[in-house]
Amino acid sequence: MTIHDFDMARFFLSEVVEVTATGANLVSDEIATAGDIDGAVVVLRGVNGTLASITNSRRCAFGYDQRLEAFGERGMLAAANQLPTSVRFSGAEQTEVAAPYHNFFLDRYTPAYRAEMDHFVTSVETGAAPSPGFADGRAALVLADAANESLRTSATVKVAGA
């Protein structure tokens, strides 16, 4: 469930050289029975020492929570969750009450999927290589495999050729 996060982290960190992962089963006995985890924290180290942390859970009671924060010497960049509405209610017993986050990825990403499909069709029509390409998918899979190995061994895994 973290493959897209690995893909995105590559564009922030450039070349990832280390992966450390830990996980737990806290909300789903079914996932544990299947031999998987329902919560994970992964730390990635870039070739120049930059770090990324990914926190992931199979269940989020308040909706489809997906956000990004990037910290640097000049400040912070934050991409917040998309909400069905920007309306908030404040009253005597609650402040800034809002509807839950979108509950399903299609609610959030339909415009992005359309843009991806348009790009792919244009690539086929013009003969241009699509971006991202096969190598990008493979690099994200290398990071996922390293995270699985780290989870299994409780050790940081060096990544070569990600």
Protein Blocks (a to p, Z undefined) as FASTA:
>chain_A
ZZmmmmmmmmmnopafbdcdddddfkbmklmmnopafbdcdddddfkopacdddddfbdf
kbccdddddddfkbccddddddfbfcdcddfkbghiacdddfbfklmmmmmmmmmmmmmm
mmmmnopacdddfklmmmmmmmmmmmmmmmmnopacddehZZ
